[in-house]
Amino acid sequence: MEFIANVQGLTAIAIGIIIGLGALGACLGIAIMGSKFLESAARQPELVPMLQGRMFLLAGLIDAAFIIGLAVALYFATGNPLLSALTAK
């Protein structure tokens, strides 16, 4: 029984790491992309409409990677496959 509690505790820590590092990576990625967009818009203002569309596309892709990580973390939080494999024995 103590082993199951240990698996649950380590799973909770892993969930926190997945969500925390995913959010940090997404925030840094969007911040760097936004700064490069502003830099390029200041250099060539006539390209702003094209660059803006591509920036929003990349922002969606960056957020999609974080949301996939969030979904995996929530899957481990609610239907822990590690725990079900232990209790099946």
C-alpha positions, 0 to 999 in steps of 0.5 A: 500500500505504501508503494501505491502512495509513493507512485501517486506522490511521484506522479503529482510531482511529475504533473507539476513539472510537466505543466510548469516547464511547459508553461515556462517554455510557451511563455518564453517562446511567445515572448521571443517571437513577439520581440522578433516580430516587433523588431522586424516590423520596425525595420520593414513596416510594409511587411507587417501584414504578412509577418503578423499572420505568420506570428499568430500561426506560430503563437497557436503552434507554440500554445498547442504544444503546451496544451498537449502537455497539459492534456497528458498531465491531466490524463495522469492526474485523473486516470493514472495508467501507472496506478492501474497497472499496479492494482491489476496484479 
